[in-house]
Amino acid sequence: MNLFEKLYTLIIFLAVVTGLVIGQSGVISAHADRFVAPLLVAMLYITFLQIPLEEIKKAFKNRKFTFASVIINFAWTPVLAWVLALIFLGDKPSLYIGFIMLMVTPCTDWYLIFTGIAKGNIALSTAILPMNLILQVLLLPVYLLIFGDTAGVIEYDFLLNSILLVLIVPLILSALTKFILRSKQELRENLVSKLAVFPILFLSLAIVAMFASKGQMLFENVHLLWQITLPILLFFIVNFFIGQSIGKLMKFPKPDRTSLSLTTLARNSPIALAIAMTAFPDQPLIALTLVIGPLLELPILAVISHVLLLSSKD
């Protein structure tokens, strides 16, 4: 484990604090969001570069993992999110809808970093990305209709363009790099080794940019943080034990169980936020919920990754 991996919890926390502090500058706040997508592209490019394509092909054939992941993410989790929203946010419609949007959209980018740090099966986690992406886009309006009593009008072109940028572009770039270096195995291995610390660095910078762009809104509505803290914490606690229990029940090896836990815990607030801003432009509190979400999610994922890493050494 390199120095960045040992200090990643502190680095992520400092990234959040730094973003909130520098976001108080109007100039920085106005332009910070422009850096989020490029940083995520860079992060995923290096992450994909580290994964042998043949392992990804094998991962797609792991039907047990795919079945478990889909059932937890798209059958169990929406029900859990609805119950928690009903109990804690039933009298606050905007927070209620924002919470559901946050919790029913599985992460499609930075959870791979946490999976790698926790020594999970990155190839398996990557293999499930396209399905997570397609299902959440198709099912989010359905979830909003069923659980939110609203059918949000989603601007699919904008959403799909965002997805293509942060997922497909780095995947293609990594494939091209591997193709160019296909006959230079030693050079490729050296390159991957030297770039190993950069995903955490780019993730941290993306977090700084995200919180810098939304920091002012957060400070103006800081009292709302406590109203959604408990349901978010309960969501992660319940789903952590659900993921681990199902992984053990299905006799997954520890790396696969780690991947299952993180793919069913990490939420996709950037995509959900984009949807909220286009589908509900007149209800900024929905977007605020999705901004507050990562403030709690990232430290929680950092702690969970550390717990999973320690358990993998047993």
Buried (B, 14 or more C-beta within 10 A) or exposed (E): EEEBBEEBBEBBBBBBEBBBBBBEBEEBBEEBBEBBBBBBBBBBBBBBBBBEEEBBEEBBEBEEBBEBBBEBBBEBBBEBBBBBBEEBBEEBBBBBBBBBBBBBBBBBBBBBBBBBBBBBBBBBBBBBBBBBBEBBBEBBBEBBEBBBEEEBEBBEEEBEEBBEBBBBBBBEBBEEBBEEBEEEEEEBEEBBEEBBBBBBBBBBBBBBBBBBBBBBBBEEBEEBBEBBBEBBEBBBEBBBEBBBEBBEEBEBEBBBBBBBBBBBBBBBBBBBBBBBBBBBEEBBBBBBBBBBBBBBBBBBBBEBBBEBBEBBEE
